[in-house]
Amino acid sequence: MQFDDELHDIWSALYEKQLPDTRKYACADYLEGFDLLNLPEDHIPSVDYLNNQITPRTGWRVERTDVRYTDAIPWYGKFDQRIFLITDYMRSWEEINWTPEPDMFHDIFGHLPFMTLPHYADLQDMFAPAFLAADDEQRENIKRLAWFSTEFGLIRENGELKIFGAGLMSGNSEMLNVVNGNVPVKKFTVENVIQFDKAVWEQNSILFVFESFDQLILELKRYFEPIKAGELPELTR
């Protein structure tokens, strides 16, 4: 797919604006993956380029879509095939600091560095089997758990709050709002997270922190494993 010069210019402006704060506030896993992915700063990378960096490392691959916000059922259908969808939509100049829609900069800059890491790919592998086996209420909870972890999660490293979620990596104003302490933060537990809806068209008014990557995995397994086994998850109230 070919993009015009203006879209490449927007990509370059976003990259230049976001990288210093991302280097400062992102978690260690993201920074490792970012260096492995080696994104170009002056143009939008091709799908072939991205897959050459990702697939040999984790077995996942990228596909483009013209859908601007993919619904959860087709999204997790692709996840079940280890395919990560990236949209061909790019935010406007007026939305440089923050956009309510996941554009290609969000998809590529925010998510794909993680997808070079086998242990993170294993995390993403957890979602589709649980979602596809879940009932409607459980599916809404799984969407919340994804939203407040892989999209907008926070992680503590050496006692310091770090950005984990891709939505924060790719949105400068929301990232700074969070790191400056302007957003309440609660402990990431299934019970805490499922009380709150996703904030799709506005910035999040609450976020959640896990103490380690392993703690996130254990918490998600506590909810996902019974669903995959055809049982009801046990939740504390």
Secondary structure, 3 states (H helix, E strand, C coil): CCCCHHHHHHHHHHHHHHHHHHHHHECHHHHHHHHHHCCCCCCCCCHHHHHHHHHHHHCCEEEEECCCCCCHHHHHHHHCCCEEEEECCCCCHHHCCCCCCCCHHHHHHHHCCHHHCHHHHHHHHCHHHHHHHCCHHHHHHHHHHHHHHHHCCEEEECCEEEECCHHHHCCHHHHHHHHCCCCCEEECCHHHHCCCCCCCCCCCCCEEEECCHHHHHHHHHHHHHHHHCCCCCCCCC
